[in-house]
Amino acid sequence: MTKTQPLSRRVLQMEESATIRMAQMARDLKSKGHDVISLSLGEPDFDTPDHIKQAAKEALDAGYTKYTPVPGLVEYREAIIRKFKRENGLEFKMNQIVVSNGAKQTINNLFMALCDEGDEVIVLAPFWVSYSAIIELAGGVPVQVSAGIDDDFKVSPEQIKAAITPKTKALIFSSPCNPTGSVYLKDELKAIADVVAAADQEIIIISDEIYEHINFTDQHASIGAFENVKDQTVTVNGMAKGFAMTGWRLGYMGGPAWLAAACAKLQSQSTSGATAFGQKAAAVALDSDLGPTHEMREAFAERRELVIAGLSEIEGFKVNQPKGAFYVFPDVSYYFGKSHDGKTVENSADFCEFLLENAHVACVAGSAFGADECMRISYAASEAQLKEAIKRIGEAVGKLRG
């Protein structure tokens, strides 16, 4: 008799991260000897700047190898407070800052602290793959509010107003956005803030600004800076994208003191504090000149133009110009219903699998981000890889027949 594995319902119902799954599929294919170009992960292909690594070495030598306070080292939280004021126009006190093991944990803490069963969270779509999974894990209900490529994937205030119900607990979005690269400008954020402020209940705004420094508009704005929503806004950020520190696992939030306390309480029973020497180095990074970050941004800007130009030459690809992050999110629905070698492409997942099998290029299906007509391409790769990937994609889709 075979016994049933006693897994929880929450784990059985949870979907694996689509970006991680595609990256694994690419690695598996590569292990079989194929030359695979992976454009699936959201990770800068740059090394952490030397002055940040040196700060970590010095912290190790100084004995920063012990447990840290759950909300973060005082010196790192002080640097975060300075950063928020200097770059975002946000005023926070120490008890409003919580450091976590990556921005993903920050978001997880927030929804675990906010959501009871059935609480609704408005998610501006397309959205980062983990938002909906984390909300559901916390017992909440994601309410997707979508915009398409013709609107640069930016949701209108009217759409948000229509989605608010008595059960609405929070709203979450990213700007610059993963996966679209769209950037909400100051006047657009003000219009959203006015809608949320006018709601009958207090709705917590969670603004994910992890791609803040990879912004080609030079007009990054934080919704928490508006007076009418500043007390109900949480600003999430971290070191991963703007400082090429993905493996350091350092995220942080600034928000209402009562919510920060709740997040620290949750974290005290899960991971406790983040790495000591990493936080020391991150404090140096926040207080240092952003020259290396700007150099990285300029490299991404050049790659963006390369990718947009290349994809625009491929029949059926509909491409807009993202204003931030390091992704393009083309509409590829032209190929739905077309076939090759007895297999029909029905959706974005099929299309990405077709590209992996026939072009040996790994991308991520738009369905994972709430936009099945699209796919996400990361241009955090060398120009040579990007040119070759576009060439392969163009040749592969030529095999699809209607």
Residue pairs with C-beta under 8 A, 6 or more apart in sequence:
10 137
13 136
14 133
14 136
14 137
15 133
17 129
17 130
17 133
17 368
18 129
18 364
18 365
18 367
18 368
19 40
19 41
19 42
19 129
19 364
19 368
19 376
22 40
22 352
22 356
22 362
22 363
22 364
22 365
23 38
23 40
23 41
23 362
25 356
25 362
26 36
26 38
26 40
26 356
26 362
27 36
27 38
29 36
29 356
29 360
30 36
34 360
35 360
36 356
36 360
36 361
36 362
37 360
37 361
37 362
37 381
37 385
37 388
37 389
37 392
38 361
38 362
38 381
39 361
39 362
39 363
39 377
39 378
39 379
39 381
39 386
39 389
40 362
40 363
40 364
40 376
40 378
41 378
41 380
42 178
42 241
42 325
42 326
42 327
42 378
42 380
43 240
43 246
43 378
43 380
44 241
44 244
44 246
44 296
44 326
44 380
45 380
45 381
45 382
46 244
46 296
46 299
47 244
48 243
48 244
48 245
48 248
49 243
49 244
49 285
49 292
51 284
51 285
51 288
52 243
52 245
52 281
52 282
52 284
52 285
52 288
53 281
55 280
55 281
55 283
55 284
55 285
56 277
56 278
56 280
56 281
58 280
59 276
59 277
59 280
59 281
60 277
62 280
64 276
64 277
64 280
65 276
65 277
66 276
67 272
67 273
67 276
68 272
68 273
68 274
68 275
68 276
68 279
69 273
70 98
70 264
70 267
70 268
70 272
70 273
71 77
71 97
71 98
71 99
71 260
71 264
71 267
71 273
72 80
72 97
72 98
72 99
72 252
72 273
72 274
72 279
73 99
73 273
73 276
73 279
73 280
73 283
74 94
75 279
75 280
75 283
76 99
76 279
76 280
76 282
76 283
77 94
77 97
77 99
77 252
78 94
78 283
79 282
79 283
79 284
79 286
79 287
80 92
80 97
80 99
80 252
80 254
80 286
81 92
81 93
81 94
81 97
81 254
82 286
82 287
83 286
83 287
84 90
84 91
84 92
84 235
84 254
85 91
85 92
87 212
87 220
88 209
88 220
88 222
88 224
88 225
88 235
89 222
89 225
90 222
90 224
90 225
90 230
90 235
90 254
92 254
93 257
95 257
95 260
95 261
96 254
96 255
96 256
96 257
96 260
97 252
97 253
97 254
97 260
98 106
98 109
98 252
98 253
98 260
98 263
98 264
98 267
99 250
99 251
99 252
99 273
99 274
99 279
100 106
100 109
100 250
100 251
100 252
100 253
100 263
100 267
100 271
100 274
101 249
101 250
101 251
101 271
101 274
101 275
102 238
102 240
102 249
102 250
102 251
103 208
103 210
103 236
103 237
103 238
103 240
103 251
103 252
104 130
104 134
104 251
105 251
105 267
105 271
106 236
106 238
106 251
106 252
106 253
106 263
107 130
107 131
107 134
107 172
107 206
107 208
107 236
108 134
108 137
108 138
109 253
109 263
109 266
109 267
110 170
110 204
110 206
110 234
110 236
110 253
110 259
110 263
111 121
111 134
111 135
111 137
111 138
111 140
111 170
112 137
112 138
112 266
113 259
113 262
113 263
113 265
113 266
114 138
114 140
114 169
114 170
114 204
114 259
115 121
115 135
115 138
115 139
115 140
115 169
115 170
116 139
116 140
117 139
118 139
118 140
118 141
118 167
119 139
119 140
119 141
119 167
119 169
119 170
120 140
120 141
120 142
120 143
120 165
120 167
120 168
120 169
121 135
121 140
121 141
121 142
121 143
121 168
121 169
121 170
121 171
121 172
122 143
122 145
122 160
122 163
122 164
122 168
122 170
122 171
122 172
122 203
123 131
123 132
123 135
123 142
123 143
123 144
123 145
123 171
123 172
123 173
123 370
124 145
124 147
124 155
124 160
124 171
124 172
124 173
125 144
125 145
125 146
125 147
125 155
125 369
125 370
125 371
126 146
126 153
126 177
126 179
126 180
126 329
126 366
126 369
126 370
126 371
126 374
127 144
127 172
127 173
127 174
127 177
127 369
127 370
128 174
128 178
128 179
128 208
128 369
129 364
129 368
129 369
131 142
131 172
132 142
132 144
132 370
135 141
135 142
136 142
140 169
141 167
143 163
143 168
144 370
145 155
145 159
145 160
145 163
146 155
146 370
146 371
147 153
147 154
147 155
147 156
147 159
148 331
148 371
148 373
149 318
149 320
149 329
149 330
149 331
149 374
152 180
152 182
152 320
152 323
153 177
153 180
153 182
153 320
153 329
153 371
154 182
154 184
154 188
155 173
157 191
157 192
157 194
157 195
160 171
160 192
160 195
160 196
161 195
164 195
164 199
164 203
166 200
166 201
168 199
168 201
168 203
169 203
169 204
170 203
170 204
170 205
170 206
171 196
171 203
171 204
171 205
171 206
172 205
172 206
172 207
172 208
173 184
173 206
173 207
173 208
174 207
174 208
174 209
174 210
174 211
175 182
175 183
175 184
175 189
175 207
175 208
175 209
175 211
175 221
175 324
176 182
176 183
176 211
176 212
176 214
176 215
176 220
176 322
176 323
176 324
176 325
177 183
177 211
177 324
177 325
178 210
178 211
178 325
178 327
179 327
179 329
179 364
179 366
179 369
179 371
179 374
179 376
180 322
180 325
180 327
180 329
181 304
181 322
181 323
181 324
181 325
181 326
181 327
181 328
181 329
182 322
182 323
182 324
183 215
183 216
183 217
183 219
183 220
183 323
183 324
184 192
184 221
184 223
185 217
185 219
185 221
186 219
186 221
189 221
189 222
189 223
189 226
190 226
192 223
193 205
193 223
193 226
193 228
193 229
194 228
196 203
196 205
196 229
196 232
197 228
197 229
197 232
202 232
203 232
204 232
204 233
204 234
204 259
205 223
205 224
205 229
205 232
205 233
205 234
206 233
206 234
206 236
207 222
207 223
207 224
207 233
207 234
207 235
207 236
208 236
209 220
209 222
209 235
209 236
209 237
210 236
210 237
210 238
210 240
210 241
210 242
210 251
211 241
211 242
211 324
211 325
212 220
212 237
212 242
213 220
213 241
213 242
213 243
213 290
213 293
213 294
213 297
214 241
214 242
214 296
214 297
214 300
214 324
214 325
214 326
215 297
215 323
215 324
216 297
216 301
216 304
216 323
216 324
217 323
217 324
222 235
223 229
223 233
224 230
224 233
224 234
224 235
224 254
224 255
231 256
232 256
233 255
234 253
234 254
234 255
234 256
234 259
235 253
235 254
235 255
236 251
236 252
236 253
237 251
237 252
237 253
238 250
238 251
238 252
239 245
239 248
239 250
239 251
239 282
239 285
240 246
240 248
240 250
240 251
241 325
242 293
243 282
243 285
243 292
243 293
244 296
245 282
245 285
248 275
248 278
248 281
248 282
249 274
249 275
249 278
250 274
250 275
250 278
250 279
250 282
253 260
253 263
254 260
267 273
300 326
300 379
300 380
302 383
303 326
303 379
303 381
303 383
303 386
304 321
304 322
304 326
304 328
304 379
306 379
306 383
306 386
306 387
307 328
307 377
307 379
307 386
307 390
308 319
308 321
308 328
310 386
310 387
310 390
310 391
310 394
311 317
311 319
311 328
311 330
311 377
311 390
311 393
312 319
313 394
314 390
314 393
314 394
314 397
315 334
315 397
316 332
316 334
316 335
316 397
317 330
317 331
317 332
317 334
318 330
318 331
318 332
318 334
319 328
319 330
319 331
320 329
322 328
322 329
326 378
326 379
326 380
327 376
327 377
327 378
327 379
328 376
328 377
328 379
329 366
329 369
329 371
329 374
329 375
329 376
329 377
330 374
330 375
330 377
331 373
331 374
332 348
332 351
332 366
332 373
332 374
332 375
333 373
333 374
335 345
335 351
335 397
335 400
336 345
336 346
336 347
336 351
336 373
337 344
337 345
337 346
337 402
338 344
338 345
338 400
338 401
338 402
339 345
339 400
339 401
339 402
340 354
340 358
340 399
340 400
340 401
341 399
343 350
343 354
344 350
345 351
345 354
345 400
347 365
347 367
347 372
348 365
348 366
348 367
348 371
348 372
348 373
348 374
348 375
349 365
349 367
351 365
351 375
352 362
352 363
352 364
352 365
352 375
354 396
354 400
355 361
355 362
355 363
355 393
355 396
355 397
356 362
358 396
358 399
359 389
359 392
359 393
359 395
359 396
360 392
361 389
361 392
361 393
361 396
363 375
363 376
363 377
364 375
364 376
365 372
365 375
365 376
366 372
366 373
366 374
366 375
366 376
369 376
379 386
381 389
